[in-house]
Amino acid sequence: MSTRSESNQHNQNPADSESDVAVQEGRPKLGEPPQYAVVIHNDDYTTFDFVVEVLQKFFKKTAAEAAEITLKVHHEGKGLAGVFSFEIAETKSVQVAEYSRSKGHPLRASVEPA
């Protein structure tokens, strides 16, 4: 004849036993996507005002921010327009190139790891 404690051990749910506990793996942590800088490059033909216009139109810069970046482009050869995920940075670079060509300017923007 079995005792009460023995019968309880046999009637336990196997998942309740420590050796049979299912462990759910944690979800992998998702990090931030890599960031890329869109850089505007100086040239001898594009006007100051046009670069300011591009920075305001495609990068949502204020007039003051755009003028400051444009001065940096003029004096240092390049300036940071913004930092984005790769797809957005690439799209903005292409938009700048297409818009500039359509207006007769050779303004160039490149994408670099931030």
C-alpha distances in whole Angstrom, upper triangle without the diagonal:
4,7,10,12,10,10,14,14,14,16,19,22,23,26,25,24,27,27,27,30,33,36,39,42,45,48,51,54,57,60,63,65,68,71,75,78,81,84,88,90,94,97,101,101,98,99,98,98,96,93,93,92,90,88,88,87,84,83,83,85,87,91,91,88,90,93,91,89,92,94,92,92,96,96,93,93,90,87,84,84,80,76,74,71,73,73,75,77,78,79,81,83,84,85,87,89,89,91,93,94,95,97,99,97,96,93,90,86,84,80,79,75,75
4,7,8,6,7,10,11,10,13,15,19,20,23,21,20,23,24,24,26,30,33,36,39,42,45,48,50,53,56,60,62,65,68,71,75,78,81,84,87,91,93,97,97,95,96,94,94,92,90,89,89,86,84,84,84,81,79,80,82,84,88,87,84,86,89,88,86,89,91,88,89,92,92,89,89,86,84,80,80,76,73,70,68,69,70,71,74,75,76,78,79,80,81,84,85,86,87,89,91,92,94,95,94,92,90,86,83,80,77,75,72,72
4,6,5,6,9,10,11,13,15,18,20,23,20,20,22,23,24,26,29,32,35,38,41,44,47,49,52,55,59,61,64,67,71,74,77,80,83,86,90,93,96,97,94,95,93,93,91,89,88,88,85,83,83,83,80,78,78,80,82,86,86,83,85,88,86,84,88,90,87,87,91,91,88,88,85,83,79,79,75,72,69,67,69,69,71,73,74,75,77,79,80,81,83,85,85,87,89,90,91,93,95,93,92,89,86,82,80,76,75,71,71
4,5,5,6,9,10,11,12,16,18,21,18,18,21,22,23,24,27,30,33,36,39,42,45,47,50,53,56,59,62,65,68,72,74,78,81,84,87,90,94,94,91,92,91,90,89,86,85,85,83,80,80,80,77,75,76,78,80,83,83,80,82,85,84,82,85,87,85,85,89,89,86,86,83,80,77,76,73,69,67,65,66,67,68,71,72,73,74,76,78,78,81,82,83,84,86,88,89,90,92,91,89,86,84,80,78,74,73,69,69
4,5,5,6,9,10,11,15,16,18,16,15,18,19,20,21,25,27,30,33,36,39,42,44,47,50,54,56,59,62,65,69,72,75,78,81,85,88,91,92,89,90,88,88,86,83,83,83,80,78,78,77,75,73,73,75,77,81,81,78,79,83,81,79,82,84,82,82,86,86,83,83,80,78,74,74,70,67,64,62,64,64,66,68,69,70,72,74,75,76,78,80,81,82,84,86,86,88,90,88,87,84,81,77,75,71,70,66,66
4,5,5,7,9,10,14,15,18,16,15,17,18,19,21,24,27,30,33,36,39,42,44,48,51,54,56,59,62,66,69,72,75,78,81,85,88,91,92,89,90,89,88,87,84,83,83,81,78,78,78,75,74,74,76,78,82,82,78,80,83,82,80,83,85,82,83,86,86,84,84,80,78,74,74,70,67,65,62,64,64,66,68,69,70,72,74,75,76,78,80,81,82,84,86,86,88,90,88,87,84,81,77,75,71,70,66,66
4,5,5,6,9,12,14,17,15,15,18,19,19,21,24,27,30,33,36,39,42,44,47,51,54,56,59,62,66,69,72,75,78,81,85,88,91,91,89,90,88,88,86,83,83,83,80,78,78,77,74,73,73,75,78,81,81,78,80,83,82,80,83,85,82,83,86,87,84,84,80,78,74,74,70,67,64,62,63,64,65,68,69,69,71,73,74,75,78,79,80,81,83,85,85,87,89,88,86,84,81,77,75,71,70,66,66
4,5,5,6,10,12,14,12,12,16,17,17,18,21,24,27,30,33,36,39,41,44,47,51,53,56,59,63,66,69,72,75,78,82,85,88,88,86,87,85,85,83,80,80,79,77,75,75,74,71,70,70,72,74,78,78,75,76,80,78,76,80,82,79,80,83,83,81,81,77,75,71,71,67,64,61,59,61,61,62,65,66,67,68,71,72,72,75,76,77,78,80,82,82,84,86,85,83,81,78,74,72,68,67,63,63
4,6,5,9,10,13,11,10,13,14,14,16,19,22,25,28,31,34,37,39,43,46,49,51,54,57,61,64,67,70,73,76,80,83,86,87,84,85,83,83,82,79,78,78,75,73,73,73,70,68,69,71,73,77,77,74,75,78,77,75,78,80,77,78,82,82,79,79,75,73,69,69,65,62,60,57,59,59,61,63,64,65,67,69,70,71,73,75,75,77,79,80,81,83,85,83,82,79,76,72,70,66,65,61,61
4,6,9,9,13,12,11,15,15,14,17,19,23,26,29,32,35,38,40,43,47,50,52,55,58,61,65,67,71,74,77,81,83,87,87,85,86,84,84,82,80,79,79,76,74,74,74,71,69,70,72,74,78,78,75,76,80,78,76,79,81,79,79,83,83,80,80,76,74,70,70,66,63,60,58,59,59,61,63,64,65,67,69,70,71,73,75,75,77,79,81,81,83,85,83,82,79,76,73,70,67,65,62,62
4,7,9,12,11,11,15,16,15,16,19,22,25,28,31,34,37,39,42,46,49,51,54,57,60,64,66,70,73,76,80,82,86,86,83,84,83,82,81,78,77,77,74,72,72,72,69,68,68,70,72,76,76,73,75,78,77,75,78,80,77,78,81,82,79,79,75,73,69,69,65,62,59,56,58,58,60,62,63,64,66,68,69,70,72,74,74,75,78,79,80,82,84,82,81,78,75,72,69,66,65,61,61
4,6,8,7,8,12,13,12,13,16,19,21,25,27,30,33,36,39,42,45,47,50,53,57,60,63,66,70,73,76,79,83,83,80,81,80,79,77,75,74,74,71,69,69,69,66,64,65,67,69,73,73,70,71,75,73,71,74,76,74,74,78,78,75,75,72,69,66,65,62,58,56,53,55,55,57,59,60,61,63,65,66,66,69,71,71,72,75,76,77,79,81,79,78,75,72,68,66,62,61,58,58
4,5,5,7,11,12,10,10,13,16,18,22,24,27,30,33,36,39,42,44,47,50,54,57,60,63,67,69,73,76,80,80,77,78,76,76,74,72,71,71,68,66,66,65,62,61,62,64,66,70,70,67,68,72,70,68,71,73,71,71,75,75,73,72,69,67,63,62,59,55,53,50,51,52,53,56,57,57,59,61,62,63,65,67,68,69,71,73,73,75,77,76,74,72,69,65,63,59,58,55,55
4,5,6,9,9,6,8,10,14,17,20,23,26,28,31,34,38,41,43,46,49,52,56,58,62,65,68,72,74,78,78,75,77,75,75,73,70,70,70,67,65,65,65,62,60,61,63,66,69,69,66,67,71,69,67,70,72,70,70,74,74,71,71,67,65,61,61,57,54,51,48,50,50,52,54,55,56,58,60,61,62,64,66,66,68,70,71,72,74,76,74,73,70,67,64,61,57,56,53,53
4,6,8,8,5,5,7,11,13,17,19,22,25,28,31,34,37,39,42,45,49,52,55,58,62,64,68,71,75,75,72,73,72,71,70,67,66,66,63,61,62,61,58,57,57,59,62,65,66,62,64,67,66,63,67,69,66,66,70,70,67,67,64,62,58,57,54,50,48,45,47,47,49,51,52,53,55,57,57,59,61,62,63,64,67,68,69,71,73,71,69,67,64,60,58,54,53,50,50
4,6,9,7,6,9,12,15,18,21,24,27,29,32,35,39,41,44,47,50,54,56,60,63,66,70,72,76,76,74,75,73,73,71,68,68,68,65,63,63,62,60,58,58,60,63,66,66,63,65,68,66,64,68,70,67,67,71,71,69,68,65,63,59,59,55,52,49,47,48,49,50,53,54,55,57,58,60,60,63,64,65,66,68,70,71,73,74,73,71,68,66,62,59,56,55,51,51
4,6,5,6,10,13,16,19,21,25,27,30,33,36,40,42,44,48,51,54,57,60,64,67,70,73,77,77,75,76,74,74,72,70,69,69,66,64,64,64,61,59,60,62,64,68,68,64,66,69,67,66,69,71,68,68,72,72,69,69,66,64,60,60,56,53,50,48,49,50,52,54,55,56,58,60,61,62,64,66,66,68,70,71,72,74,76,74,72,69,66,63,60,56,55,52,51
4,5,5,9,11,14,17,19,23,25,27,31,34,37,39,42,45,49,52,55,58,61,64,68,71,74,75,72,73,72,72,70,67,67,67,64,62,62,62,59,57,58,60,62,66,65,62,64,67,65,63,66,68,65,66,69,69,66,66,63,61,57,57,54,50,48,45,47,48,50,51,53,54,56,57,59,60,62,63,64,66,68,69,70,72,74,72,70,67,64,60,58,54,52,49,49
4,6,9,11,14,16,19,23,25,28,31,34,37,39,42,45,48,52,55,58,61,64,68,70,74,75,72,74,72,72,70,68,67,67,65,62,63,63,59,58,59,60,63,67,66,63,64,67,66,63,67,68,65,66,69,69,66,66,63,61,58,58,54,50,48,45,47,48,50,51,52,54,56,57,58,60,62,63,64,66,68,69,70,72,74,72,70,67,64,60,57,54,52,49,49
4,6,9,13,15,18,21,24,27,30,33,37,38,41,44,48,51,54,57,61,63,67,70,73,74,71,73,71,71,69,66,66,66,63,61,62,61,58,57,57,59,62,66,65,62,63,67,65,63,66,68,65,65,69,69,66,66,62,60,57,57,53,50,47,44,46,46,48,50,51,52,54,56,57,58,60,62,63,64,66,68,68,71,72,70,69,66,63,59,57,53,51,48,48
4,6,10,12,15,18,21,24,27,30,34,36,38,41,45,48,51,54,58,61,64,67,71,71,68,70,68,68,66,64,63,63,60,58,59,58,55,53,54,56,59,62,62,59,60,64,62,60,63,65,62,62,66,66,63,63,60,58,54,54,50,47,44,42,43,44,45,47,49,50,52,53,54,56,58,59,60,61,63,65,66,68,69,68,66,63,60,57,54,50,49,46,45
4,6,9,13,15,18,21,24,27,31,33,35,39,42,45,48,51,55,58,61,64,68,68,65,67,65,65,63,60,60,60,57,55,56,55,52,50,51,53,56,60,60,56,57,61,59,57,60,62,59,59,63,64,61,60,57,55,51,51,47,44,41,38,40,40,42,44,45,46,48,50,51,52,54,56,57,58,60,62,62,64,66,64,63,60,57,53,51,47,46,43,43
4,6,9,12,15,18,21,24,27,29,32,35,39,42,45,48,52,54,58,61,65,65,62,64,62,62,60,57,57,57,54,52,53,52,49,47,48,50,53,56,56,53,54,57,56,54,57,59,56,56,60,60,57,57,53,51,48,48,44,40,38,35,37,38,39,41,42,44,45,47,48,49,52,53,54,55,57,59,60,62,63,61,60,57,54,50,48,44,43,39,39
4,6,9,12,15,18,21,24,26,29,32,36,39,42,45,49,51,55,58,61,62,59,60,59,59,57,54,54,54,51,49,49,49,46,44,45,47,50,53,53,50,51,54,53,51,54,56,53,53,57,57,54,54,51,48,45,45,41,37,35,32,34,34,36,38,39,40,42,44,45,46,48,50,51,52,54,55,56,58,60,58,56,54,51,47,45,41,40,37,36
4,6,9,12,15,18,21,23,26,29,33,36,39,42,46,48,52,55,58,59,56,58,56,56,54,51,51,51,48,46,47,46,43,42,43,45,47,51,51,47,48,52,50,48,51,53,50,50,54,54,51,51,47,45,42,42,38,34,32,29,31,31,33,35,36,37,39,41,42,43,45,47,48,49,51,53,54,56,57,55,54,51,48,44,42,38,36,33,33
4,6,9,12,15,18,20,23,26,30,33,36,39,43,45,49,52,56,56,53,55,53,53,51,48,48,48,45,43,44,43,40,38,39,41,44,47,47,44,45,48,47,45,48,50,47,47,51,51,48,48,45,42,39,39,35,31,29,26,28,29,31,32,34,35,37,38,40,41,43,44,46,47,49,50,51,53,55,53,51,48,45,42,39,35,34,31,30
4,6,9,12,15,17,20,23,27,30,33,36,40,42,46,49,53,53,50,51,50,50,48,45,45,45,42,40,40,40,37,35,36,38,41,44,44,41,42,46,44,42,45,47,44,44,48,48,46,45,42,40,36,36,32,28,26,23,25,26,27,29,30,31,33,35,36,37,39,41,42,43,45,47,48,49,51,49,48,45,42,38,36,32,31,28,28
4,6,9,13,14,17,20,24,27,30,33,37,39,43,46,50,50,47,49,47,48,46,43,43,43,40,38,39,38,35,33,35,36,39,43,43,39,40,43,42,39,42,44,41,41,45,46,43,42,39,37,33,33,29,26,23,21,22,23,25,26,28,29,31,32,34,35,37,39,40,41,43,44,46,47,49,47,45,42,39,35,33,29,28,25,25
4,6,10,12,15,18,21,25,28,31,34,37,41,44,47,48,45,46,45,45,43,40,40,40,37,35,36,36,32,30,32,33,36,39,39,36,37,40,38,36,39,41,38,39,42,43,40,39,36,34,30,30,26,23,21,18,20,22,23,24,26,28,29,30,32,33,35,37,38,39,41,43,44,45,47,45,43,40,37,33,31,27,26,22,22
4,7,9,12,15,18,21,24,27,31,34,37,40,44,44,42,43,41,41,40,37,36,37,34,31,32,32,29,27,28,30,33,36,36,33,34,37,35,33,36,38,36,36,39,40,37,37,33,31,27,27,23,20,17,15,17,18,19,21,22,24,25,27,29,30,31,33,34,35,37,39,40,42,43,41,39,36,34,30,27,24,23,20,19
4,6,9,12,15,18,21,24,28,31,34,37,41,41,39,40,38,39,37,34,34,34,31,29,30,30,27,25,26,28,31,34,33,30,31,34,32,30,33,35,32,32,36,36,34,33,30,28,24,24,20,17,15,13,15,17,18,19,21,22,23,25,27,28,29,31,33,34,35,37,38,40,41,39,37,34,31,27,25,21,20,16,16
4,6,8,12,15,18,21,25,27,31,34,38,38,35,36,35,35,33,30,30,30,28,25,26,26,23,21,23,24,27,30,30,26,27,30,29,26,29,31,29,29,33,33,30,30,27,24,21,20,17,13,11,9,12,14,14,15,18,19,20,21,24,25,26,28,29,30,31,34,35,36,38,35,34,31,28,24,22,18,17,14,13
4,6,10,13,16,19,22,25,29,32,35,36,33,34,33,33,31,28,29,29,26,24,25,25,21,20,22,23,27,29,30,26,26,30,28,25,28,30,28,27,31,32,29,28,25,23,19,19,15,12,9,6,8,11,12,12,14,16,17,18,20,22,23,25,26,28,29,31,32,34,35,33,31,28,25,21,19,15,14,12,11
4,7,10,13,16,20,22,26,29,33,33,31,32,31,32,30,27,27,28,25,22,24,24,21,19,21,22,26,29,28,25,25,28,26,23,26,28,25,25,28,29,26,25,22,20,17,17,14,10,8,6,7,10,12,11,13,16,16,17,19,21,22,23,25,26,27,29,31,32,33,31,29,26,22,19,16,12,11,8,8
4,7,10,13,17,19,23,26,29,30,28,29,27,28,26,23,23,24,21,19,21,21,18,15,18,19,22,25,25,21,21,24,22,19,22,24,22,21,25,25,23,22,18,16,13,13,10,6,5,5,6,10,10,9,11,14,14,14,17,18,19,21,23,24,24,27,28,29,30,28,26,23,20,16,14,10,9,6,5
4,7,9,13,16,19,22,26,26,24,26,24,25,23,20,21,22,18,17,19,19,16,14,17,18,21,23,23,20,19,22,21,17,19,22,19,18,22,23,20,19,15,14,11,11,8,5,5,6,6,9,9,6,9,12,11,11,14,16,16,17,20,21,21,23,25,26,27,24,22,19,16,12,10,6,5,4,5
4,6,10,12,16,19,23,23,21,22,21,22,20,17,18,19,16,14,16,17,14,12,15,15,18,20,20,16,16,18,17,14,16,18,15,14,18,19,16,15,12,10,7,7,6,4,6,9,9,11,10,7,9,12,10,10,14,15,14,16,19,19,19,21,24,24,25,22,20,16,13,10,8,6,5,6,5
4,7,10,13,16,20,20,18,19,18,19,17,14,15,16,12,11,14,14,11,10,13,13,17,18,19,15,14,16,16,12,14,16,14,12,16,18,15,14,10,9,6,6,5,6,8,10,10,11,9,6,8,10,8,7,10,11,10,12,15,15,15,18,20,20,21,18,16,13,10,6,6,5,7,9,9
4,6,10,13,17,17,15,17,16,17,15,12,14,15,12,11,14,15,13,11,15,14,17,18,18,15,13,15,14,10,11,13,11,9,13,14,12,10,6,6,5,6,8,9,11,14,13,15,13,10,11,13,10,8,12,13,11,12,15,16,15,17,20,20,20,16,14,11,8,5,5,6,7,10,10
4,7,10,13,14,11,13,12,14,12,9,11,13,10,9,13,14,12,11,14,13,16,16,17,14,11,13,13,9,9,11,10,7,10,12,11,8,5,5,6,6,10,12,14,17,16,17,15,12,13,14,11,9,12,12,9,10,14,14,12,14,17,16,16,13,11,8,6,4,7,9,11,14,14
4,7,10,12,10,12,12,15,13,10,13,15,12,12,16,17,15,15,18,17,19,19,19,16,14,14,14,11,10,11,10,6,8,11,9,6,4,7,9,10,13,15,18,20,19,20,18,15,15,17,14,11,14,15,11,11,15,15,12,14,18,17,16,12,10,7,6,6,8,11,12,16,16
4,7,9,8,10,10,13,12,9,13,15,13,13,17,18,17,17,20,18,20,19,19,17,14,14,14,11,9,10,9,6,6,9,8,5,6,8,12,13,16,19,21,24,22,23,22,18,19,20,17,14,17,17,13,13,17,16,13,15,18,16,15,11,9,7,8,9,11,15,16,19,19
4,6,6,9,10,13,12,11,14,16,14,16,19,20,19,19,22,21,22,21,21,20,17,16,17,14,12,13,13,9,8,11,11,8,9,12,15,16,19,22,24,26,25,25,24,21,20,21,19,16,17,18,14,13,16,16,12,13,17,15,13,9,7,7,8,11,13,17,19,22,23
4,6,8,10,14,13,12,15,17,17,18,21,22,22,22,25,23,24,22,22,22,18,17,18,17,13,14,14,11,9,12,13,11,13,15,18,19,23,25,27,30,28,29,27,24,24,24,22,19,20,20,17,16,18,18,14,15,18,15,13,10,9,9,12,15,17,21,22,26,26
4,6,9,12,10,11,14,15,15,17,19,20,20,21,23,22,23,21,22,21,18,17,19,17,14,15,16,13,11,15,16,13,14,16,19,19,23,26,27,30,28,28,27,24,23,23,21,18,19,19,15,14,16,15,11,12,14,12,10,7,7,8,11,15,18,21,23,27,27
4,7,8,7,7,11,11,11,13,16,16,16,18,20,18,20,17,19,18,15,14,16,14,11,13,14,11,10,14,15,13,13,14,17,16,20,23,24,27,26,26,24,21,21,21,18,16,17,16,12,12,14,12,9,11,13,10,9,5,6,6,10,12,16,19,22,25,25
4,5,5,7,9,10,11,13,14,15,17,18,19,17,18,15,16,17,13,12,14,13,10,11,14,11,10,14,16,14,14,15,17,16,20,24,26,28,28,28,25,23,23,23,19,18,19,18,14,15,16,14,11,13,15,11,11,8,10,9,13,15,18,22,24,27,27
4,5,5,6,9,10,11,13,14,16,16,17,15,15,12,13,13,10,8,11,10,7,8,11,10,8,12,14,13,13,13,15,14,18,22,24,27,27,27,25,22,23,23,19,18,20,18,15,16,18,15,13,16,17,14,14,11,13,11,14,15,18,21,23,26,25
4,6,5,6,9,10,11,12,14,15,15,13,13,10,12,13,9,8,12,12,9,11,14,12,12,15,17,16,16,15,17,15,19,22,24,27,27,27,24,22,23,22,19,18,20,18,14,16,17,14,12,15,16,13,14,12,14,12,15,16,20,22,25,27,26
4,5,5,6,9,10,10,12,13,14,13,14,12,14,14,10,10,14,12,9,12,15,12,13,16,18,16,15,15,16,14,17,21,22,25,25,24,22,20,20,19,16,15,16,14,11,13,14,11,9,12,12,9,11,9,11,9,12,13,17,20,23,26,25
4,5,5,6,9,10,11,11,13,11,13,11,12,12,8,8,11,9,6,10,11,9,10,14,15,13,11,11,12,10,14,17,19,22,22,22,19,17,18,17,14,13,15,13,10,12,14,11,9,13,14,12,13,10,11,8,10,11,14,17,19,22,21
4,5,5,6,9,10,10,10,9,9,7,9,9,5,6,9,8,6,10,12,11,12,15,16,15,13,12,13,10,14,17,19,23,23,23,20,18,20,19,15,15,17,15,12,15,16,13,12,16,16,14,16,13,15,12,14,13,17,19,21,23,22
4,6,5,6,9,10,10,9,10,8,11,11,8,9,13,12,10,13,15,14,15,18,19,18,16,15,15,12,15,18,20,23,23,22,19,18,19,17,14,15,16,13,11,13,14,11,10,14,14,12,14,12,14,12,14,14,18,19,22,25,24
4,5,5,6,7,9,9,11,11,13,12,8,11,13,11,10,14,15,13,15,18,18,17,14,13,13,10,12,16,17,19,19,19,16,14,15,14,10,11,12,10,7,10,11,8,8,12,12,11,13,11,12,9,11,11,14,16,19,21,21
4,6,6,5,7,6,8,9,11,9,6,9,10,8,8,12,13,12,14,17,17,16,13,11,10,7,9,13,14,18,18,18,15,13,15,14,10,11,14,11,9,12,14,12,12,15,16,15,17,14,15,12,12,11,14,15,17,20,18
4,6,6,5,5,6,7,10,9,6,10,12,11,11,14,16,15,17,20,20,19,17,14,13,10,11,15,16,19,20,20,16,15,17,16,12,14,16,13,11,15,16,13,14,17,17,16,18,16,18,15,16,14,17,18,20,22,21
4,6,6,8,10,10,14,12,10,13,15,14,14,17,18,17,19,22,22,21,18,16,15,11,13,16,16,19,19,18,15,15,16,14,10,13,14,10,9,13,13,10,12,15,15,14,17,15,17,14,15,14,17,18,21,23,22
4,6,8,11,13,15,13,11,14,16,14,14,18,18,16,19,22,21,20,17,15,13,9,10,12,12,15,16,14,11,11,12,10,7,9,11,8,7,11,12,10,12,15,15,15,17,16,16,13,13,11,14,14,17,19,19
4,6,9,11,13,10,9,13,14,11,13,16,16,15,18,20,20,19,15,13,10,7,7,10,11,14,15,15,11,10,13,12,8,10,13,11,10,14,15,13,14,18,18,18,20,18,18,15,14,12,14,14,16,18,16
4,7,9,11,9,9,13,14,13,14,17,17,17,20,22,22,21,18,15,13,10,10,12,13,16,18,18,14,14,16,15,12,14,16,14,13,17,18,15,17,20,20,19,22,20,21,18,18,16,18,18,20,21,19
4,6,8,6,6,9,10,9,11,14,14,15,17,19,19,19,16,13,11,9,9,13,14,18,20,20,16,15,18,17,14,15,18,16,14,18,19,17,17,21,21,20,22,20,21,17,18,16,18,18,20,21,19
4,5,5,6,8,10,11,12,14,15,16,18,20,21,21,19,15,14,12,13,16,18,22,23,24,20,19,22,21,17,19,21,19,17,21,22,19,19,23,23,21,24,22,23,20,20,19,21,22,23,24,22
4,6,5,6,9,10,10,12,14,15,16,18,20,20,18,15,15,13,15,19,21,24,26,26,22,21,23,22,19,20,22,20,17,21,22,19,19,22,22,20,22,20,22,18,20,19,22,23,24,26,24
4,5,5,6,9,10,11,13,14,15,17,18,19,17,14,14,13,15,18,21,25,26,27,24,22,25,24,20,21,24,22,20,23,24,22,21,25,25,23,25,22,23,20,21,20,22,23,24,26,23
4,5,5,6,9,10,11,12,14,16,16,17,15,11,11,10,11,15,17,21,23,24,20,19,22,21,18,19,21,20,17,21,23,20,20,23,24,22,24,21,22,18,19,17,19,20,21,22,19
4,5,5,6,9,10,10,12,14,15,15,13,10,10,8,11,15,17,21,22,23,19,17,20,19,16,16,19,17,14,17,19,17,16,20,21,19,20,17,18,15,16,15,17,18,20,22,20
4,6,5,6,9,10,10,12,14,15,13,11,12,11,14,18,21,24,25,26,23,21,23,23,19,19,22,20,17,19,21,19,17,21,22,19,21,18,19,16,17,16,19,21,22,24,22
4,5,5,6,9,10,11,12,13,12,9,10,11,13,17,20,24,25,26,23,20,23,23,19,19,22,21,18,21,23,21,20,23,25,22,23,20,20,17,18,17,19,20,20,22,20
4,5,5,6,9,10,10,11,9,6,7,7,10,14,17,20,21,22,20,17,19,20,16,16,19,18,15,18,20,19,17,21,22,20,21,18,18,14,14,13,15,16,17,19,17
4,5,5,6,9,10,10,8,7,9,9,13,16,19,23,23,24,21,18,20,20,17,16,19,18,14,16,19,17,15,18,20,18,18,15,15,12,13,13,15,17,18,21,19
4,5,5,6,8,9,9,8,11,12,16,19,22,25,26,27,24,22,23,24,20,19,22,21,18,20,22,21,18,21,23,21,21,18,17,14,16,16,18,20,20,23,21
4,5,5,5,7,7,6,9,11,14,17,20,23,23,25,23,20,22,23,19,18,21,21,18,19,23,21,19,22,24,22,22,19,18,15,15,14,16,17,17,19,18
4,6,5,5,4,5,8,10,13,16,19,22,22,24,21,18,19,21,17,16,18,18,15,16,19,18,16,19,21,19,19,15,14,11,11,11,13,15,16,18,17
4,6,6,7,9,12,13,17,20,23,26,26,27,25,22,23,24,20,19,21,21,17,18,21,20,17,19,22,20,19,15,14,12,13,14,16,19,19,22,21
4,6,8,9,13,15,18,21,24,27,27,29,27,23,25,26,23,21,24,24,20,21,24,23,20,23,26,23,22,19,18,15,16,16,18,20,20,22,21
4,6,8,11,14,17,19,22,25,24,27,25,21,23,24,22,19,22,23,20,20,24,23,21,23,26,24,23,19,18,15,15,15,15,17,17,19,18
4,7,11,13,16,18,21,24,23,25,23,19,20,22,19,17,20,20,17,17,21,20,18,20,23,21,20,16,14,12,11,12,13,15,15,18,18
4,7,9,12,14,17,20,19,21,20,16,17,19,16,14,17,18,14,15,19,19,16,19,22,20,20,16,14,11,10,9,10,12,12,15,14
4,6,9,12,15,18,18,20,18,14,16,18,15,13,17,17,14,16,19,18,17,20,22,21,21,17,16,12,11,9,10,12,12,14,13
4,6,8,11,15,15,17,15,12,14,16,13,12,16,16,13,16,19,18,17,20,23,22,22,19,18,14,12,10,10,10,10,12,10
4,7,10,13,14,15,12,10,12,13,10,10,13,13,11,14,16,15,15,18,20,19,21,17,17,13,12,9,10,10,11,13,12
4,7,10,12,13,10,8,12,12,10,11,14,14,13,16,18,17,18,21,22,22,24,21,20,16,14,11,11,10,11,12,10
4,7,9,11,9,7,11,12,10,11,15,15,15,17,20,20,20,23,25,25,26,23,22,19,16,13,12,9,9,9,7
4,6,8,6,5,9,10,9,11,14,14,15,17,19,20,21,23,24,25,27,24,23,20,17,14,12,10,10,10,9
4,6,6,6,9,10,11,12,14,15,17,19,20,21,22,25,26,27,29,26,25,22,19,15,14,10,11,10,10
4,6,5,6,8,10,10,12,14,15,17,18,20,21,23,24,26,27,25,23,20,17,14,11,8,9,9,10
4,6,5,6,9,10,11,12,14,16,17,18,20,21,22,24,26,24,23,20,17,14,13,10,12,12,14
4,5,5,6,9,10,10,12,14,15,16,18,20,21,22,24,22,21,19,16,13,12,10,12,13,13
4,5,5,6,9,10,11,12,14,15,16,19,20,21,23,20,19,16,13,10,9,6,9,10,11
4,5,5,6,9,10,11,12,14,15,17,18,20,21,19,18,15,12,9,8,6,10,11,13
4,5,5,6,9,10,11,12,14,15,16,18,20,18,17,15,13,11,11,10,13,15,16
4,5,5,6,9,10,10,12,14,15,16,18,16,16,13,11,8,9,9,13,15,15
4,5,5,6,9,10,11,12,14,16,17,14,13,10,8,5,6,7,11,13,15
4,5,5,6,8,10,11,12,14,15,14,13,11,9,8,9,10,14,16,18
4,5,5,6,8,10,11,12,14,13,13,11,10,9,11,12,16,19,20
4,6,5,6,8,10,11,12,10,10,8,7,7,10,12,15,18,19
4,6,5,6,9,10,10,9,8,7,6,7,10,12,16,19,20
4,5,5,6,9,10,10,10,10,10,11,13,15,19,22,23
4,6,5,6,9,9,10,9,10,11,14,17,20,23,24
4,5,5,6,5,6,6,8,10,14,16,20,23,24
4,5,5,5,6,8,10,12,15,18,22,25,26
4,6,8,10,11,13,15,18,21,24,28,29
4,6,9,10,13,15,19,22,25,28,29
4,7,9,12,15,19,22,25,29,29
4,6,9,12,16,19,22,26,26
4,6,10,13,17,19,23,24
4,7,10,14,17,20,21
4,7,10,13,17,18
4,7,10,13,14
4,7,10,12
4,7,9
4,6
4
